[in-house]
Amino acid sequence: MGSQLAAHKTPCTAQQLVDALVALWPSELGGSPSLETVCVLASQWALETGNGSSMVCFNIGNEKCPNPAAFDYCYFTTWEDGIPAARARAMVAADSRCTAKGTWPATDAPGSVLSVSFHPDHPACRFRAFGSLKEGAQVYLRGMWSHWTAAWPFACKGDPEGFAAGLRQQGYYTAPVATYAADMRHYFDIFMKSVALPSVDPLADTTPPGGSTA
């Protein structure tokens, strides 16, 4: 059964994140990742967490918690962009936990979208919470390869733009894909020059889940 945890910042560096992902890779996927692959993942983490400075409860990708009965969670104010204007206005009118983000126009042009802020304890600002970087990294990595299947192949190719498009296709975020992809590329280029792959224990289990050692 899940428990509500106090939301608190758990900052880390890109190198610490990469170290955690690489250490988990053999048991989760087998073998070891390329620098390009972990830099794609790190760039998405950086975008979602202010380059690690605003990471909360070791939630690497700001994954929301749809089922608080099953997972530990916390609440903190967040926002979503790109909500159809009529829907956004109805949300704000119906629930005091929803407020306009930014200055909304007096009237909406056809097809326009708005940004809405969500405040505790609205379900839209309920996020997964973890007790350690290792735990958060494991859930993040497992979720990326097993659930976000439209994006994962692009991580393997070292393609941050493709990864961003795949996440948007499956509804991971609501921002414009071009903006999200550009931010990921920005961090990716930085990390390719500033982080390094740690050594992997050669005796570690390199059999992926469901694999065979025969």
Contacts in CASP RR format, 6 or more apart in sequence:
PFRMAT RR
TARGET T0000
AUTHOR 0000-0000-0000
METHOD contacts of the structure
MODEL  1
MGSQLAAHKTPCTAQQLVDALVALWPSELGGSPSLETVCVLASQWALETG
NGSSMVCFNIGNEKCPNPAAFDYCYFTTWEDGIPAARARAMVAADSRCTA
KGTWPATDAPGSVLSVSFHPDHPACRFRAFGSLKEGAQVYLRGMWSHWTA
AWPFACKGDPEGFAAGLRQQGYYTAPVATYAADMRHYFDIFMKSVALPSV
DPLADTTPPGGSTA
1 69 0 8 1.000
1 70 0 8 1.000
2 68 0 8 1.000
2 69 0 8 1.000
2 70 0 8 1.000
2 71 0 8 1.000
2 72 0 8 1.000
2 73 0 8 1.000
3 72 0 8 1.000
3 73 0 8 1.000
4 68 0 8 1.000
4 72 0 8 1.000
4 73 0 8 1.000
4 74 0 8 1.000
4 75 0 8 1.000
5 57 0 8 1.000
5 72 0 8 1.000
5 73 0 8 1.000
5 74 0 8 1.000
5 129 0 8 1.000
6 74 0 8 1.000
7 56 0 8 1.000
7 57 0 8 1.000
7 74 0 8 1.000
7 75 0 8 1.000
7 76 0 8 1.000
7 127 0 8 1.000
7 129 0 8 1.000
8 56 0 8 1.000
8 57 0 8 1.000
9 53 0 8 1.000
9 54 0 8 1.000
9 55 0 8 1.000
9 56 0 8 1.000
10 55 0 8 1.000
10 56 0 8 1.000
10 57 0 8 1.000
10 58 0 8 1.000
10 133 0 8 1.000
11 52 0 8 1.000
11 53 0 8 1.000
11 54 0 8 1.000
11 55 0 8 1.000
12 52 0 8 1.000
12 55 0 8 1.000
12 133 0 8 1.000
13 52 0 8 1.000
14 42 0 8 1.000
14 45 0 8 1.000
14 46 0 8 1.000
14 51 0 8 1.000
14 52 0 8 1.000
14 191 0 8 1.000
14 194 0 8 1.000
14 195 0 8 1.000
15 194 0 8 1.000
15 195 0 8 1.000
15 196 0 8 1.000
16 133 0 8 1.000
17 41 0 8 1.000
17 42 0 8 1.000
17 45 0 8 1.000
17 52 0 8 1.000
17 60 0 8 1.000
17 133 0 8 1.000
17 137 0 8 1.000
18 38 0 8 1.000
18 39 0 8 1.000
18 42 0 8 1.000
18 191 0 8 1.000
18 195 0 8 1.000
18 196 0 8 1.000
18 197 0 8 1.000
18 198 0 8 1.000
19 198 0 8 1.000
20 133 0 8 1.000
20 134 0 8 1.000
20 137 0 8 1.000
21 33 0 8 1.000
21 38 0 8 1.000
21 41 0 8 1.000
21 42 0 8 1.000
21 137 0 8 1.000
21 141 0 8 1.000
22 32 0 8 1.000
22 33 0 8 1.000
22 38 0 8 1.000
22 197 0 8 1.000
22 198 0 8 1.000
22 200 0 8 1.000
23 134 0 8 1.000
23 198 0 8 1.000
23 200 0 8 1.000
24 134 0 8 1.000
24 137 0 8 1.000
24 138 0 8 1.000
24 141 0 8 1.000
25 31 0 8 1.000
25 32 0 8 1.000
25 33 0 8 1.000
25 141 0 8 1.000
25 200 0 8 1.000
26 32 0 8 1.000
26 200 0 8 1.000
26 201 0 8 1.000
26 204 0 8 1.000
26 205 0 8 1.000
26 206 0 8 1.000
27 204 0 8 1.000
27 205 0 8 1.000
28 138 0 8 1.000
28 141 0 8 1.000
28 142 0 8 1.000
28 145 0 8 1.000
28 208 0 8 1.000
28 209 0 8 1.000
29 141 0 8 1.000
29 145 0 8 1.000
29 208 0 8 1.000
30 205 0 8 1.000
30 206 0 8 1.000
30 207 0 8 1.000
30 208 0 8 1.000
31 200 0 8 1.000
31 206 0 8 1.000
31 208 0 8 1.000
32 197 0 8 1.000
32 200 0 8 1.000
32 206 0 8 1.000
33 197 0 8 1.000
34 158 0 8 1.000
35 192 0 8 1.000
35 195 0 8 1.000
35 196 0 8 1.000
35 197 0 8 1.000
36 157 0 8 1.000
36 158 0 8 1.000
36 192 0 8 1.000
37 155 0 8 1.000
37 156 0 8 1.000
37 158 0 8 1.000
38 195 0 8 1.000
38 197 0 8 1.000
39 158 0 8 1.000
39 160 0 8 1.000
39 188 0 8 1.000
39 191 0 8 1.000
39 192 0 8 1.000
39 195 0 8 1.000
40 154 0 8 1.000
40 155 0 8 1.000
40 158 0 8 1.000
40 159 0 8 1.000
40 160 0 8 1.000
40 163 0 8 1.000
40 184 0 8 1.000
40 188 0 8 1.000
41 140 0 8 1.000
41 141 0 8 1.000
41 144 0 8 1.000
41 155 0 8 1.000
42 187 0 8 1.000
42 188 0 8 1.000
42 191 0 8 1.000
42 195 0 8 1.000
43 160 0 8 1.000
43 183 0 8 1.000
43 184 0 8 1.000
43 185 0 8 1.000
43 186 0 8 1.000
43 187 0 8 1.000
43 188 0 8 1.000
43 191 0 8 1.000
44 61 0 8 1.000
44 160 0 8 1.000
44 163 0 8 1.000
44 164 0 8 1.000
44 167 0 8 1.000
44 184 0 8 1.000
45 52 0 8 1.000
45 55 0 8 1.000
45 60 0 8 1.000
45 61 0 8 1.000
45 140 0 8 1.000
46 52 0 8 1.000
46 187 0 8 1.000
46 191 0 8 1.000
47 180 0 8 1.000
47 183 0 8 1.000
47 184 0 8 1.000
47 187 0 8 1.000
48 60 0 8 1.000
48 61 0 8 1.000
48 62 0 8 1.000
49 55 0 8 1.000
49 56 0 8 1.000
49 60 0 8 1.000
49 61 0 8 1.000
49 62 0 8 1.000
51 187 0 8 1.000
56 62 0 8 1.000
56 74 0 8 1.000
56 76 0 8 1.000
56 127 0 8 1.000
56 129 0 8 1.000
57 72 0 8 1.000
57 74 0 8 1.000
57 127 0 8 1.000
57 128 0 8 1.000
57 129 0 8 1.000
57 130 0 8 1.000
57 131 0 8 1.000
58 129 0 8 1.000
58 130 0 8 1.000
58 131 0 8 1.000
58 132 0 8 1.000
58 133 0 8 1.000
58 135 0 8 1.000
58 136 0 8 1.000
58 137 0 8 1.000
59 127 0 8 1.000
59 128 0 8 1.000
59 129 0 8 1.000
59 130 0 8 1.000
59 136 0 8 1.000
60 136 0 8 1.000
60 137 0 8 1.000
60 140 0 8 1.000
61 140 0 8 1.000
62 78 0 8 1.000
62 127 0 8 1.000
63 127 0 8 1.000
63 128 0 8 1.000
63 139 0 8 1.000
63 140 0 8 1.000
64 124 0 8 1.000
64 126 0 8 1.000
64 127 0 8 1.000
64 128 0 8 1.000
65 71 0 8 1.000
65 73 0 8 1.000
65 126 0 8 1.000
65 127 0 8 1.000
65 128 0 8 1.000
65 129 0 8 1.000
66 123 0 8 1.000
68 126 0 8 1.000
71 128 0 8 1.000
71 129 0 8 1.000
72 128 0 8 1.000
72 129 0 8 1.000
72 130 0 8 1.000
72 131 0 8 1.000
73 126 0 8 1.000
73 127 0 8 1.000
73 128 0 8 1.000
73 129 0 8 1.000
74 126 0 8 1.000
74 127 0 8 1.000
74 129 0 8 1.000
75 120 0 8 1.000
75 121 0 8 1.000
75 122 0 8 1.000
75 125 0 8 1.000
75 126 0 8 1.000
75 127 0 8 1.000
76 120 0 8 1.000
76 125 0 8 1.000
76 127 0 8 1.000
77 117 0 8 1.000
77 118 0 8 1.000
77 119 0 8 1.000
77 120 0 8 1.000
77 125 0 8 1.000
78 117 0 8 1.000
78 118 0 8 1.000
78 124 0 8 1.000
78 125 0 8 1.000
78 127 0 8 1.000
79 101 0 8 1.000
79 115 0 8 1.000
79 116 0 8 1.000
79 117 0 8 1.000
79 118 0 8 1.000
80 115 0 8 1.000
80 116 0 8 1.000
80 118 0 8 1.000
80 124 0 8 1.000
80 174 0 8 1.000
81 101 0 8 1.000
81 113 0 8 1.000
81 115 0 8 1.000
81 174 0 8 1.000
81 175 0 8 1.000
81 176 0 8 1.000
82 113 0 8 1.000
82 114 0 8 1.000
82 115 0 8 1.000
82 174 0 8 1.000
82 175 0 8 1.000
82 176 0 8 1.000
83 91 0 8 1.000
83 113 0 8 1.000
83 114 0 8 1.000
83 115 0 8 1.000
83 116 0 8 1.000
83 174 0 8 1.000
84 111 0 8 1.000
84 112 0 8 1.000
84 113 0 8 1.000
84 114 0 8 1.000
85 108 0 8 1.000
85 111 0 8 1.000
85 112 0 8 1.000
85 113 0 8 1.000
85 114 0 8 1.000
86 108 0 8 1.000
88 100 0 8 1.000
88 113 0 8 1.000
88 114 0 8 1.000
88 115 0 8 1.000
88 116 0 8 1.000
89 104 0 8 1.000
89 108 0 8 1.000
89 114 0 8 1.000
91 98 0 8 1.000
91 116 0 8 1.000
92 98 0 8 1.000
92 99 0 8 1.000
92 100 0 8 1.000
92 116 0 8 1.000
95 122 0 8 1.000
97 118 0 8 1.000
97 119 0 8 1.000
97 120 0 8 1.000
97 121 0 8 1.000
97 122 0 8 1.000
97 125 0 8 1.000
98 116 0 8 1.000
98 117 0 8 1.000
98 118 0 8 1.000
98 119 0 8 1.000
98 122 0 8 1.000
99 116 0 8 1.000
99 117 0 8 1.000
99 119 0 8 1.000
100 114 0 8 1.000
100 115 0 8 1.000
100 116 0 8 1.000
100 117 0 8 1.000
101 114 0 8 1.000
101 115 0 8 1.000
101 116 0 8 1.000
101 117 0 8 1.000
102 115 0 8 1.000
104 114 0 8 1.000
105 112 0 8 1.000
108 114 0 8 1.000
118 124 0 8 1.000
118 125 0 8 1.000
119 125 0 8 1.000
128 136 0 8 1.000
128 139 0 8 1.000
130 136 0 8 1.000
130 139 0 8 1.000
144 151 0 8 1.000
144 152 0 8 1.000
144 155 0 8 1.000
145 152 0 8 1.000
148 166 0 8 1.000
148 167 0 8 1.000
148 170 0 8 1.000
148 172 0 8 1.000
149 170 0 8 1.000
150 166 0 8 1.000
150 167 0 8 1.000
150 169 0 8 1.000
150 170 0 8 1.000
151 162 0 8 1.000
151 163 0 8 1.000
151 164 0 8 1.000
151 165 0 8 1.000
151 166 0 8 1.000
151 167 0 8 1.000
151 169 0 8 1.000
151 170 0 8 1.000
151 172 0 8 1.000
154 160 0 8 1.000
154 161 0 8 1.000
154 162 0 8 1.000
154 163 0 8 1.000
154 165 0 8 1.000
154 166 0 8 1.000
155 163 0 8 1.000
160 181 0 8 1.000
160 184 0 8 1.000
160 185 0 8 1.000
160 187 0 8 1.000
160 188 0 8 1.000
161 181 0 8 1.000
161 184 0 8 1.000
161 185 0 8 1.000
162 181 0 8 1.000
163 184 0 8 1.000
164 177 0 8 1.000
164 180 0 8 1.000
164 181 0 8 1.000
164 184 0 8 1.000
165 177 0 8 1.000
165 181 0 8 1.000
166 172 0 8 1.000
167 173 0 8 1.000
167 180 0 8 1.000
168 177 0 8 1.000
168 180 0 8 1.000
173 180 0 8 1.000
207 213 0 8 1.000
END
